[in-house]
Amino acid sequence: MGSAGRVRNDIHPANPANLATAAHARLVSFALVTAPRIFLYSPRGMPFTEKVGRALRFKQLAFELVEPKSPEDYRRFSPTTGLLPVLELDGEKIPDSAAILDHLDERFPEPPLLSSDARVAREQRQLERWFDETFPYYILRWVQRRVGAAAPRKTPGDGFPIGPMVQLGMIRSDGKLSPEWFDTSDGGPGPEFVRRLDDLLHMLGKRRFFYADKLSRADLSVSGSLSAMYRDIYPGARALLEARKPLLEHTERVLEATGGPDPV
């Protein structure tokens, strides 16, 4: 893989106290079947990396995160679009976070990433699509306001153009937005972004997870971005969550269920 960075992600049981039991169960499973070889190509800590990586952890699938270290890596890992994440499973490459989660649920159905109730499952998918389109839009609009016509553009359905943003120095090596580019004195992502957080707060209501009492792909999508805010990806990001305690607690709940607060 050349100069690309690698991070090993072994089994992360939902309850860390059950580590020995989960490890034993996995060893028994390995004795019965060949463990799949799974590689996730994506920058560590980015929203769609978190979404896919935590889905893998939720399903207790060991994987290796392979991070791009140069502009060429983006094209090498994703020859068709140059966009990440891309999942490689037993030699087959799957692009796009939603398609990856579809594939994981088909290949490894337990635990499922959607409710068994068809109506609830539709709502979870709709929230995932809405969130994956909406929140990148506000961040990229902020980028365009700061950078102008040279700002990286979003292709519908493709999420963040991480590669171009990294190449321009907009994203630091620790995954946070560069303060040289993202000066929050101009209002940050803006009041509409804050209103979308309030929309999420309303959708969550008093439930532990979105539309259900069990974690789903909708929660993984939302947490992918909110976990970056939880880590204060730009000054004031965490404060927006702390002002909306149910969203903060939801983020912590998803992180706890998928291996802890450190980035995938």
N, C-alpha and C positions, 0 to 999 in steps of 0.2 A: 504493500500500500504506500510505498514511498515515504514521504515525510508526514503523512497524515497521522494525527494523534489518535490513540486508542485508549478507551476506558472500559474495563471489564465490569459488567453488571451481572452478578450472580443472583440467586434466588432471594427475593425480598418478600417474605410472608407478610400478610396483612397485619398480623400480630407478632411483633419481634420477639415476644416472650415464647412463641412457639417455634423458634428457629431450629432447635434440635429435632423436633417432631417433623417439621417441614423438610428439613435436610434429609432425614431418614426416609421419608416418603419419596422424596425425589431420587434418592439413591436406588430405592427399590424400583421406581419407574424406569430409571436408566438401565437397570438390569434386564428389563422386559423389552424395551424398545430403544432404538438409537435416538439419542437426543438431537433435536434439530440444530443446525448451525445457523445462528441468527446474527446479522450485522445491521446496525442502524447507522446510516451515513447522515450526519447532521451536526451543526455546531452545538456544543453543550449549553444547556440552560435556556435555549430559545423556545418560544411558546409551542411550536409544533413538534420540537424535539421532546419537550416535556409531555405533550399529549400522547405521542406514540410510545415513548419510553416508559411512561407510567402505565399504559395499557399492557405492555409486556410484563412489567412487574406485577400488575394486578393478576395476570394470568400465570404468574410464577414461572415465566420463561426467561432463562438466562440468555443474555445477549451481550454483544460487544459494540460499544459506541465508537465509531470511526469519525473523527472530526476533520474537516477540511483545514488545511494549513496554508493553502495558496489558492488564487483564483482558478488555476488549472484544475484543482481538486473538484470544484463544483461541477465542471463539465465532465470530468472523468467519472465521478460518482453518478451523475445524472446526465447522460449524453444527449437525451432528447430535448430537455428544457434547461438544464443547468440549475434546476431548483431542488432544494432539499426540504424535508427529509425523503430518503429512499430507504426502504427496508429490503435486505437480502435474506431470503429464507431458503435454505438448501439450494443455493445457486440461482434462485429466481428473484429478480428485482421488481419491487412494487413501489411506484411513486405515489405521492399525494396522501396526506394523513388520513382522510376519510376512507380511501380505498384500502389503505393498510389495515385500518381497524376492521373493515369488512372482511378482509382476507384472514385476519387473526381469528375473528369469530367463527368463520367457516372452518378453518383448520383446527382451532382449539376452542371448542364451544363452551367450555367451563373454565371459570365463571363467565357468564354472558355479559356483553357490553350494552345490551338493550333489555328493557323490561319484557316479560312474557306477555304482558297486556298489549295488544296491538295498538290501541289508542295512545297509551302512554309511550310506547316505542316511537310512534310517529312524532309525538311532541318532543321527545328527546332528540330525534334526528333533526327536526326543524330548528331546535335551539342550537344544535351543533353547527348547522349550515349558517344560520343567522350570525352566530358569534364569530365563526371563522371568517366571514366576509366583513362584518361590521367593525370589529376592533382593529384589525390591520388598517382599515380605511382611515380611522382617526389618527393613528400613529403616522401613517404615510402622508396624510394631509399636513400634519405638523412638520414632517421632514420637508415637504414641498414648500411650506411657508418659510422655512429656514434656508433652504438651498436654492429654490427657484427651479427653472426649467431643467436643470441638470439632475434633479432628484430621481432616484430609482422609482420605477413605476410598478404597480401591482397588476398582474394578469389575473382576470377573474378565475376564482377557484384555486389559485396557487398560493394564497397567503402572502407572507412577507418575502420580498426579494432580498433575502439575507445576504447572499453573495455580494451583490453590488454595494450594500450598506457596509459590509465588512471591508470591502476594497477601498471605500471612501473614508474609512476610519470612523464611521458613525457608531460602530459597536466595538467596545474594548475587548481585550482578551478574557476578562472576567465575566463577559456577557452583559455588562451594563452599558447603557447608552452614553456615548462620550459627551461630557459637559460642554466641550467646545462646540458641538453641533446642537445639543439640546439644552438650551438656556431656558429654564422655566419662568424667567421673568416676563416672558411674553404671554404667559397664561397656559403653557404646556399644551397638551392635546386639545384643550378647549372645553367650554361649558357643555357642548353636545355630548362629548365623551363622558362627562360626569353624569349627564342625564341617562346615558346608556347603562352606567353602573346602577343607577336607581331603578331602571327597568329590570335589571337582573335581580336586584333586591326584591322587587315585587314578585317576579316569577318564582323565586325560591320560597318566599313566604315563610312558613314555620317548619317546612320539611327539612330533613337532614341533607337530602340530595334533590336535584331538580326533578320534579314530577314523581318522585318515588322515595322509598326509604332505603334503596340500595344504589350503590354507585353505578353510573352508566357512562357511555361515551360522551354524553352531554357534559357531565361533571368534569371529565378529563379535558375536554376542550376548553371549558371555562377556566379551570384551574391552571391550564397551560399558560395562559396569559396572566391570570391573577397571581400566580405564584411568582412571576417576575416582579409584579408590583409589591408583593409580600417581601421580596428581597430588595425593595426600593431601587428598582432598575433606573429610575431617574428621581431627582430630589422631589419629595412630596408624594411619590407614588404610594408608598405604604400608608401615609396619612389618609389618603382617600379610602383605603380599605378599613382602616381603624375607625373611620367615621361611619362605617356601615358594618357594624359588628357581625351580623349574620353572614355576610360575604367573607369576612375575615375568618370566622369560625368554619365556614364551608371549605375554604382553601386549606386550612389546617387539617380538617377532617380527611380531605382527599390526599394530602401529603402523607398523613399518618398511615393511611390505608395502602399507600404505594411506595413505601420504603423510606419515608422521612423527608425533612425539609431541604436537604442538600440537592442541588440540581442533578438531574439524570446524567 
